[in-house]
């Protein structure tokens, strides 16, 4: 999981936005629209990054597709120290 975290959050374009999304979700779960508004990002951009994070088991959604609330997965929480290291490295 640690290698995946480093790759998804620093090794690809968009890693900075993914870190911003994770920071926001750590504060409180939100849906894609709330994230877009709170982070001043385009909704489609947020959806793309949420899909990448979900595909890599870093975030999960709870609820229907449009209004789904996102939060870090249990696997991400187990490796949160690594996520914090990455966030501070950025």
N, C-alpha and C positions, 0 to 999 in steps of 0.2 A: 504493500500500500504506500509506503514512503516514496518509492521510486515513481509511482503514479502521481502522487501529490506534487513532487518536484517537477515532473514533466508537465502536468496540466496547469500548474500555477506559475511556472517560470520558463518552461522549455518551448512554449508555443505562443504564437501571437494571441493577444487577448488575455494573457495571464494576469496582467494588472487589473483588468476589469473583473476577472474571476475572483481575485483576492478581495476587491471592493465588495462584491456580492457576498462572499463568505463572511466578511466582517459585518455586513448589514444583517445577515441571517443569524449570526452569533448574538447580535443585540436582541433580535426578536424575529420570529418567523414572519414572512411576508409573501404576497403573491407577486407575479411578474410585473403587473402594473404598478404596484406600490414600489417595487425595487426600481423600476424605470424612473418613476417620479422622484424618489428619494435620492437616487444617484445621478440624476440628470442624464440618463442614457436613453437611447431609442428602445422602444418596447421590443422590436425584433432582435436587437442586439442582446438584450437581457434574455430573451427566450433562447437564443442560440447558446449563450454561455450556461444557462441553466440546463439545457440539454446535454452539453459537454460534461458538466459537473455531475449530472444524474447518470449519464452513461458510464462514468468512472466511479460510481458509488460514493460520491462525496456529498451530494445532497439528494433528498427524496421529496416527493410531493405527497400531500395528503388532501384529497378532495378532487373535485371535478377538474377537467383540463383548464378551462378559462380562469376560474377563480381559485385554482389549486394554491395552497400555501406550501412554501418550501422551507425546509429546515435541514441542518446537517444530519447525515446518517450516523448511526451508531459507530460504524467503522471510522468515520471522520472524527468523531468524538474520542475514540480510543487513541487516535493519532494526532490529537489536537496540538500537542507539544510541537510536533513537526510542522503543522500548519502555522503555529505562532512563529516558529523559527523562519519559515518562508516569508511570512508577512513582515517580519522585522528585517529580513534580508533585502526586501524589495525597495 
